[in-house]
Amino acid sequence: MFPYFTLFGKMFGLYPIMALVGAFVAGIFLCRELRRVGQNDNDGIVFLLWSALGVFVGGALLYAITQYRA
């Protein structure tokens, strides 16, 4: 498995890229489903943004907790 790849001299991790792809696909699916049932798809976009913020804050918190040295 390749955890990193180089593009134009910069290293990129595959995990964050795949997480973004997953969030993008989930957003497309959510908006399509909300339109299908007749609801406003802007609410779904706001929900995804808040979810993404929670994921980043939670990830930073988990990293801080697990790397804490007393």
C-alpha positions in Angstrom: 0.0 0.0 0.0 1.2 3.5 -0.7 0.4 5.8 2.2 1.8 8.8 0.4 2.4 10.0 -3.2 4.3 12.8 -4.6 2.8 15.4 -7.0 4.8 18.4 -8.2 7.3 17.9 -5.5 4.8 17.8 -2.6 3.8 14.7 -0.6 0.2 14.0 -0.1 -1.3 11.4 2.2 -3.9 9.0 0.8 -6.1 8.9 3.9 -7.1 12.6 3.8 -7.7 12.5 0.1 -9.9 9.4 0.4 -11.8 11.0 3.3 -12.5 14.1 1.0 -13.6 11.8 -1.8 -15.9 10.0 0.6 -17.4 13.2 1.9 -17.9 14.5 -1.6 -19.7 11.4 -2.7 -21.8 11.4 0.5 -22.7 15.1 -0.2 -23.8 14.3 -3.8 -25.9 11.3 -2.5 -27.5 13.4 0.3 -28.4 16.3 -2.1 -29.9 13.9 -4.6 -32.0 12.1 -1.9 -33.2 15.4 -0.4 -34.3 16.6 -3.8 -36.1 13.3 -4.4 -38.1 13.5 -1.3 -38.9 17.2 -1.9 -36.8 18.9 0.8 -34.3 21.7 0.6 -30.8 20.5 -0.3 -29.2 23.5 1.3 -30.0 22.0 4.7 -28.0 18.9 3.7 -25.0 21.0 2.7 -25.1 22.8 6.0 -25.4 19.5 7.8 -22.3 18.1 5.9 -20.3 21.3 6.8 -21.1 20.9 10.5 -20.3 17.2 10.3 -16.9 18.0 8.7 -16.1 20.5 11.4 -16.9 18.0 14.0 -14.7 15.4 12.4 -11.7 17.7 12.3 -12.2 18.9 15.9 -12.8 15.4 17.1 -9.7 14.1 15.3 -7.5 16.9 16.8 -8.9 16.2 20.2 -8.3 12.4 19.9 -4.7 13.1 18.7 -4.1 15.4 21.6 -5.5 12.9 24.1 -3.5 10.0 22.8 -0.2 11.9 22.5 -0.4 13.5 25.9 2.7 12.8 28.0 2.3 13.5 31.8 
